[in-house]
Structure formats: C-alpha cells, structure tokens
Amino acid sequence: MGDDGFNFPLPSQIEDVPGAEGWRSMYQYFTRFQPEDDNRFWFHNAMHFPEPIPAFDTVTSEVPYTAIGANTARVFVFPTTLGIEHRIVNGRVYITAIPVTDPAEIERRLAIFTERAGYYYENWDALYDGWKTRMAALIDQIEAVKVPELPEFDSVEVVTGSQGVAQNHYVRENFHKCLDLYSKMWHHHTEFLMLGYGAYVVFFEFCKKAFPEIPDQMVARMVAGIDVIMYRPDDELRQLARLAVECGIDDEFIENRPPAEVLAALGERGEAGQRWLAAFEKARIPWFHVSTGDGFYHHHRSWNDDLTVPFAALPRYVRMVRDGEQLSRPTEQLKQERERIVAEYRALLVSDSERAAFDQMLGLSRVVFPYVEDHKFYCEHWFTTQFFAKIREFGVLLARAGVLAEAEDIFHLHHTEIDQALTDVMLAWAAGSEPLGARHFGPIIAERKRMLEVLKGWSPPPAVGPVPEALNDPAVRMLWGVTAETLATWAAAADSDGHEIRGYAASPGVVEGVARVLHSVNEIGQVRDGEILVCAVTAPSWAPVFGKIKAAVSDIGGTMSHAAIVAREYGMPAVVGTGHATKKIKTGQTIRVDGDRGIVRILG
Amino acid sequence: MTDLTRPLTAMGAGHRLVAGGKGASLGELCRAELPVPPGFVVTVQAFERAMLTIDPSGEFVREVSRLPAGDVGTIERVTAALRARITAAPLSRDLANAITAGYRALAAPDEPGGAPVAVRSSATTEDITDASFAGLQDTYLWVRGTASVLRHVRRCWASLYNTEAVSYRLRRQVPEEHAAMAVVVQRMVDPRSAGVMFTCSPTTGDRSVVAIEGSWGLGSVLVSGEVTPDSFVVSKVTGEIVRRNVAAKLRLHQLDPAGSGTCAGDVPAELREQPCLTDPEIRALARLAAQVERHYGTAQDIEWALTPDGGVHLLQSRAETVWAARTARPLAVPKASPMQHVFEQLSRPALVDHPAERATES
C-alpha cells in the first residue's frame, strides 16, 4: 500500500527534537504514540495546534476529543466512523479518526444512527434554539465562577450563615467547576457539529460528482449564510468607525496609538466622546468576546482582554468612511448572487428528478449551516476566552501564594498538576504554613518554557503512518480538509523543487507580493498593508487583518476553513491546506499566490 | 452572387447541402452575430456541376463504393488517381468568374493583389452530430491571388477523396452518393494565439465549465500535436478561471516568410512559458463559447483565433460528440425525506484511491 505511490514517515520514526528530549514530561501518558500506532494513519492537527502546546493547553485536545468521539460514536452512532484519537509528539497534536469498515457493523450502526440523527435533523431549528439557551447558561456559569482569594481570616458569613465550609474548599471545587463547564461546553459543541458536517458533506460530494470541475468554494457559496455571526465583531468595528466620523471624533484614531490612550482622549471629548464610548461599551458585550485566535491556546485572548487588535483596525476603517468607501457588506447583493449561482448549477442537472434531489440536499445543508458557521462564536470564542480568564485567576492565586513565579505560569502545568498545586495551597492556608510548590514546580516550569521554545523550530510532518483505506469521518473531510487529494498533495510536497507549494484553491485570483509569515496569532500586529499572509491557520477574528493583506496562504484547512471563507468574502486569492507553507516561506520573500490552481510559488 | 457561390452571411444551419458542414455552421454563427471572418462559399452545386464534366458517368461513386474498407493501400492507389483528375480539370468560366468576384470583394483597397484567405473544405458529410469528420479534408491557409485561390478550391474538392476521408466513409458506411464538397473562402485571420474550446469539460463532461486550449500562432499547431497547449477551465456560472495550466509551448505555425502558405517555427524563448491568453481574453472566449452553446442548444466544440489587437474570431463550431453521446444517468433521485441522502451517503465508506493501485489499473 502506497509503496510506489506516497509514503509518510511512521510515528516511531519521529525523533525527539534535540534539546527538548524531555517533552514527554509535559504531557499525559495517554497522549504518547504506541508501537502499534505505526499501523495507522495520523495527521498533524495544524488547524488547531499549529504551535507546540503548553501543558495546560492540552485540555483543548483532551476535552474536545472526549466530546466529539462521544457524540459521533456513542450518542448518534455514526455508521462508518467512531471517534477521534490523538497523540502528542514534540509538542504537536496528531489525530486519526477510527473508521468502521465491517459491512454488518455499519448496517447495525446505521439503524441506530437513522433514528437518532433523524430526530435532530427533523427538529433542528427548535433543538438549535434550545442549544443557544443551554450555551448562554454555560457562559453565565463560567463567568460566575469565583476564584477564592484566601484572605487571612475567612468571611464572617461563613459563621453567621453557619455555612460550615471554609473558603479553601472552594479552591478545588471551583477549579473543577471550570473544567467541568469547559467539558460540558464541548459536549454541546459537538452535539450538532458532526451532524452538520454530515449533511454538508453529502451535498458537497453530490456537487463534485455532478460538476467535477466545480471549485470547492463554489459549493460552499451555495450553502453559506449571509448574516453569519462570525462577521459580527468586524461589522461592529466598522459601525464604530462610522460613528466616530459621524460624531466628529475620528481624529483620535491614529495608527499605532495605544487603545488606553485613545479611550482616555475620547473621555475628554465631551458629549460626542461619551456617545462613542457608550456605543463601544455596548458592542463589547458580547461581540468583543471574540478570540484573537480560535480558542485552542491560553494566549488566544479576546478583544476584550486586549484591545490592540480591534484598535489596530479602526484607523483604517475610519479612513475608509472618510473616503466614502462602502463599509458594510452588500448582503442583499451577496444573497442574490448566491441564488443565481444555485439556479445556474441546478439548471445544468440532467433531469427534474435530479434537481429535486439537489434541492433536498441543498435544503438540508442550509438548515444545518447556521450552526456550522455560528457555533464557534459561542464556544471557542466567548466561552473559551472566559474559561482561560478564570484559569488565569487561579494562576494569580497560585502566584500570590508563592507557588508560581507569575500567574501565566499556571499554563505550564497540566490540570492534574494544578490540582496538586491548589491542594498544596489549601493545606498551607489551613495550616498557616507556606506552600511547598515553588520548590517543586519552579524548575519544572522553567524547563518546560525552555523546551517549548526549542520545539517551535520543529517542522512536523503533515501526516504519519500508512495511507488509510478510507477517510470516513465527515469532519476530517470537511473541516480539516483531509481527502485523498490532500494526501497526494502532502506527499508531492516532499519531492517538488522546493519553490512550489500546493494546496487547495480556496479563493480565486492570482497575485504576487511580499510574504508575512506568522507563527503565532500574537504576531498579528506585524502585518503590513499589501503583504501576503502566510500562517498555519487563521481564525475569524483575524478579519480586520484581511483588510490589509492581498492574499492568504495557510498550512491547513479545507474550503470551509476560516482563511478560505474570509478570503472569499474579501475577494482575495487564497491557498489553504498547503501543509508546509509556513515552513517553506520566509517573511520578506516575494511569492505568487494562485488561488485558481491552489499553488503558491516562491519567487525569491 | 450566383448559386455557384454564396456569401457566408446568407448561409445557416439548414444549408448543409449547399454549403457543406463547415460552411453551414459558419453561416449560422454569422446569423447569430458572432464574430466570423468574412467570406463566401463555393457551393455544393458548383462542385456537382464541375463533377458532371470531370466524371459524367458517375464512375467515382461506383469505384469508391466498391473499395475494401480496411485496405488502405488500395484506397490510396485508387483515390490518388481520382484526386489527380479533379485537380487537373480546369474550372468553368462562370465558376472562375464567380469565385474571382467573391475573392476580390474580400480585399481591402490597399490589397491590389487580393486578400490573404483561408480556403477550407466543407463536405456535406462532415460535422454531422453523430460523426465527427473533423480534419479529414484539407484546409489551406494564407492563400493569396486569384489563380492560387482557384487552384486551392480544386484541391479542396479533391480532398473529398483523401484516403482518410474515403476510409472513414467506408468504415462508417456513409453512402458515397451523399458525399459532396463545398469550399469556404474566408479572409485570413493572422492570429497571435489560437486554439479550440469546448462548452463542457472534455475530460469530465462537466457542463458548468468551458475548457479552452490554446497556443501561439495558428491553431493548426494544436491539431498537428506539435505543442502541448495552455489549458484553462472557466466556470460558466461565475466566469472565474477555475483551473489553468500554462505549458511550455515550443513550436508555432505562422505565415511563411515567402508571403503565402504556412510554415512551422520556434516560439521565441521569452514567450514559451507565458500564457497565450490574458485573463480578460480567457473570460471573453468563455463568454463567447457559452453564447454559441446557447445558440445551438447543445454542447459545442469551437475553433477560435485571437488577433494581436485582441479581436476574437470564431473559425468553426460543431456539436461536441463525445459527451453528447453518453446519456447522463441521474446521480441522485429525490427521497421521501432529505435526511435519507445523509443516511445513505454516511453508510458508505469514503475510500482513498491508492495511486499504486490506480497505476496498475490503467
């Protein structure tokens, strides 16, 4: 299999990165590649984990994969696929979906799936409304979690209310509450997601068969919503820019001016300033709870946590308003164009009967798509940024107790280790002694920080193990964009001349320009006007940066990835799912992005 | 004009028995107000009248009908003699006059010697939807001067008896009585680039796209197989160029430096790896292709040429025969409930094609 076709290295052939041989100490035993894992296909989940993951952040693989597999394999009982397994090597997460191949087993599972998935598809809108209510409740709960401060003497209410439970108890209980809520959020997240991808993949593959030359993004365009929540934060910014001009206080928005300074200055601008500030505060909740990343790392802060990203976009939007440029998305026009595309493809089908089938598949895809497009705002953005903020507060507690040198160090401990550190603090507070954690965790954290730096330099192979027989998991195909074609692309990348990188043609057009390679979302401020963004993966909140760049290239992602969607929205070429672009391209190089063919060429 | 020659603009799809397949199709394109180089047709009637003189007893038909379909040697021997008789026979005065008048009318005032023209065979049996006769008969490019035009008209007539054409008719059992030849005389287009385009994908049959192939110079270089053309796939729905493959085009066909006829040459080094069409040109061609397809109501196979000023010219359009012959089976039928599509699809494994396995199959 794949002997003279393509070959990926085996998991066991991956060597420890020199200088970071101790990486295993950061991760749990159940994340390690086993010898028998050489017999299976795995791919680097660079979409969610482009950077080496700190110990705490493994929670963003551990928890999602407990939830996604539970829903796929155990709750809805997908016929041909079980859940997703993950492994960590050299700080990177590799995943594989476990397929079901035995026809009798598929048949048995199908009977259950039909009943259960059918219930959700039939009642989708009502169930999705219920989902939003449940998600709002979870967000309320995570925001309400109190991190005990452990003052010298406990509150008098413990006595007058005869509560009988001292504050140090709540240290662990509330820490666990954060993890438990995070876990529940992920269960709800995947409750609808796999069914959504399941419906979309059917329409997608029908279109690919009926129109073998149809670009992936065209299929997406037929299904995509127009009023998508993920556009909302950026839309809010544009409205704030318009308001600034309207109020005559737009002169305060100057490139590179710190947000705090802008806000202070606006406070001095009388009624106009107050009017803008009030609108700003209104927009912040919830729209600025958007993450600058996509919620898989603790350093993916929200706009509310760090106003730099939204304030970096405002001066440009203000300029556009002043120049009379169209700032709002032409939704009516987009909608008409979408319907025209649908009508034309539909007309090309061979019979009325086929058209009726097309209508059914498109209809169902459009039913599920609002969830596919919108859930991230509630889950990965709003909830998750609040979750990390709470964990950070526990970091503050540990730092105050002397266990950690600084609050952020908490993210270099696995949650089970944080449990230990918190127990240490609970004991010491009770005993009136000093916690012992600093001596224990101090050197561990220092070593982990050092190793993460070393691991950043590693280029993980996009895939390891033998080429799989089947790729049954709808999310693997539609979300991660891993298809037979991707595998061939990844394999071919190894033997091209090194100047050409292939991926998915995600958004049409051809441009040349200077590359800006971002390895982490925190570098987003480095992007200059007219550059071509090259990154592992983009998140929806990067939308403002798309106003600056002229093309986008990503390591991972299918046509439904954010880079692809946003690039199409902005009408700029994009090539996604290249596997290697951030490794092969250096900032400052001139590159040509061919979004028609899915090819990026390094010109020099 | 007489019934011996007719302007292209007077022809249409119903005139195959007057203008031959190519002449009728070009006339139809003119009627649809599509850009076709101006020209006229030497009609089937002119051919038939000439043949009455060359072959009064109808022996051509008898001899050819008797030939063994598979015996190329015999076919070549017999048809060479027939061809020689046609090219040797002088044209009647009224036909020569009619052609001369038609030819002169194509010349611009600054072309006292006559316009450069293409003299193209247009058989009545060619371009029938179910039988692609393309390229079996002769076409002569860059013909100049009255005498040369008259000579090439006879050569086109003779090419009705080309070995390949006769073999094809015998094999396909086309009755020899039905074989007759008109000739199209058209102003020559001096193309910067030329090629073919299909109103569906020739490789997948996808009707949502136009597939364009092109190279530098005359389109004959594509037919002769001397270059790998550039290829572009354009969505009819959005006009987007969804696929492009720019090939290294080493050879081109062009006007012979002697002033008439064509010759092969090397593409200048700096042009070889350049696309032979700009994006706006690609989109304009695709729009034109879709227009032709709409006019005919069936998928078309179109020859085009592009002049240095960016002008597009259509040189031929015929029904696409490969995919049209396949009856498309519906990929899906409606179900009692939309979600049953999901149940069906998600219970089917999504197999990965292994290249090694694919290689052994092909």
Interface residues (C-beta under 8 A of the other chain):
Chain A: M1 G2 D3 D4 G5 F6 F78 P79 T80 P99 T101 I106 E107 L110 F113 T114 A117 G118 Y121 E122 G198 A199 V201 V202 E205 F206 K209 A210 F211 P212 E213 I214 P215 M218 I341 E344 Y345 L348 L349 V350 S351 S353 E354 A356 A357 F358 D359 Q360 M361 G363 L364 V467 P468 E469 A470 L471 N472 P474 R477 A484 L487 A488 A505 P508 D594 D596 R597
Chain B: S201 T204 G205 D206 R207 S208 V209 V233 S235 K236 V237 T238 E240 I241 V242 R243 R244 N245 A328 R329 P330 L331 A332 V333 P334 K335 P338 M339 H341 V342 F343 Q345 L346 S347 R348 P349 A350 L351 V352 D353 H354 P355 A356 A359
